[in-house]
Amino acid sequence: MPLKTTNEFAPPIDLGTSLVPDNCRVVPIREIPVQSVAGRIVEINGVEIAITTTRPNYGGVRYWFRCPYCRRRCGIMYIHPFGHVGCRICLNLTYPRQRFKGMLEESILTGYM
């Protein structure tokens, strides 16, 4: 499967209401054993996830997951309570602070007016 360019990323999959990452199981790339990375594909929750690498300026190799939905590079894969495995964007996961964005600002503005 050819890699998608940045303009062709898939939209988030519809899993209902957005969750915070705390509700999902987190699988960071650093917890995958190096022996597993050698094959360039790891299996997480029954889903095959491709592994890619980059070379930092200071030398060495950095490993990344490729999201099975959008093919973005990411250091963390999330396992949704429904069993889907993907990146934060594709699983429509929001940080707690993002869910309440604007509420604090609005309360400050209305308090002073």
Contacts in CASP RR format, 6 or more apart in sequence:
PFRMAT RR
TARGET T0000
AUTHOR 0000-0000-0000
METHOD contacts of the structure
MODEL  1
MPLKTTNEFAPPIDLGTSLVPDNCRVVPIREIPVQSVAGRIVEINGVEIA
ITTTRPNYGGVRYWFRCPYCRRRCGIMYIHPFGHVGCRICLNLTYPRQRF
KGMLEESILTGYM
3 66 0 8 1.000
3 71 0 8 1.000
4 10 0 8 1.000
4 70 0 8 1.000
4 71 0 8 1.000
9 70 0 8 1.000
9 71 0 8 1.000
9 72 0 8 1.000
10 69 0 8 1.000
10 70 0 8 1.000
10 90 0 8 1.000
12 89 0 8 1.000
12 90 0 8 1.000
12 91 0 8 1.000
12 92 0 8 1.000
13 69 0 8 1.000
13 84 0 8 1.000
13 90 0 8 1.000
13 91 0 8 1.000
13 92 0 8 1.000
14 92 0 8 1.000
15 80 0 8 1.000
15 82 0 8 1.000
15 84 0 8 1.000
15 91 0 8 1.000
15 92 0 8 1.000
16 92 0 8 1.000
18 92 0 8 1.000
18 93 0 8 1.000
18 94 0 8 1.000
18 99 0 8 1.000
19 80 0 8 1.000
19 81 0 8 1.000
19 91 0 8 1.000
19 92 0 8 1.000
19 93 0 8 1.000
19 94 0 8 1.000
20 93 0 8 1.000
20 94 0 8 1.000
20 95 0 8 1.000
20 96 0 8 1.000
20 99 0 8 1.000
21 78 0 8 1.000
21 88 0 8 1.000
21 93 0 8 1.000
21 95 0 8 1.000
22 96 0 8 1.000
23 81 0 8 1.000
24 78 0 8 1.000
24 79 0 8 1.000
24 80 0 8 1.000
24 81 0 8 1.000
24 91 0 8 1.000
24 93 0 8 1.000
25 78 0 8 1.000
25 79 0 8 1.000
26 76 0 8 1.000
26 77 0 8 1.000
26 78 0 8 1.000
26 79 0 8 1.000
27 44 0 8 1.000
27 76 0 8 1.000
27 77 0 8 1.000
27 78 0 8 1.000
27 79 0 8 1.000
27 85 0 8 1.000
28 75 0 8 1.000
28 76 0 8 1.000
29 51 0 8 1.000
29 63 0 8 1.000
29 64 0 8 1.000
29 65 0 8 1.000
29 75 0 8 1.000
29 76 0 8 1.000
32 42 0 8 1.000
32 51 0 8 1.000
32 63 0 8 1.000
36 42 0 8 1.000
37 51 0 8 1.000
37 63 0 8 1.000
39 51 0 8 1.000
40 50 0 8 1.000
40 51 0 8 1.000
40 52 0 8 1.000
41 48 0 8 1.000
41 49 0 8 1.000
41 50 0 8 1.000
41 51 0 8 1.000
42 48 0 8 1.000
42 49 0 8 1.000
42 51 0 8 1.000
43 49 0 8 1.000
44 77 0 8 1.000
44 79 0 8 1.000
44 85 0 8 1.000
45 79 0 8 1.000
45 83 0 8 1.000
45 85 0 8 1.000
46 85 0 8 1.000
47 68 0 8 1.000
47 85 0 8 1.000
48 68 0 8 1.000
49 65 0 8 1.000
49 66 0 8 1.000
49 68 0 8 1.000
49 77 0 8 1.000
49 85 0 8 1.000
50 65 0 8 1.000
50 66 0 8 1.000
50 68 0 8 1.000
51 63 0 8 1.000
51 64 0 8 1.000
51 65 0 8 1.000
51 66 0 8 1.000
52 63 0 8 1.000
52 64 0 8 1.000
52 65 0 8 1.000
52 66 0 8 1.000
52 73 0 8 1.000
53 61 0 8 1.000
53 62 0 8 1.000
53 63 0 8 1.000
53 64 0 8 1.000
54 61 0 8 1.000
54 62 0 8 1.000
54 64 0 8 1.000
54 73 0 8 1.000
55 61 0 8 1.000
55 62 0 8 1.000
56 62 0 8 1.000
64 73 0 8 1.000
64 74 0 8 1.000
64 75 0 8 1.000
65 73 0 8 1.000
65 74 0 8 1.000
65 75 0 8 1.000
65 76 0 8 1.000
65 77 0 8 1.000
65 87 0 8 1.000
66 72 0 8 1.000
66 73 0 8 1.000
66 74 0 8 1.000
67 74 0 8 1.000
67 77 0 8 1.000
67 86 0 8 1.000
67 87 0 8 1.000
67 89 0 8 1.000
67 90 0 8 1.000
68 85 0 8 1.000
68 86 0 8 1.000
69 86 0 8 1.000
69 87 0 8 1.000
69 90 0 8 1.000
70 87 0 8 1.000
70 89 0 8 1.000
70 90 0 8 1.000
72 87 0 8 1.000
72 89 0 8 1.000
74 87 0 8 1.000
74 88 0 8 1.000
76 87 0 8 1.000
76 88 0 8 1.000
77 85 0 8 1.000
77 86 0 8 1.000
77 87 0 8 1.000
78 85 0 8 1.000
78 86 0 8 1.000
78 87 0 8 1.000
78 88 0 8 1.000
78 91 0 8 1.000
78 93 0 8 1.000
79 85 0 8 1.000
79 86 0 8 1.000
80 86 0 8 1.000
80 91 0 8 1.000
84 91 0 8 1.000
END
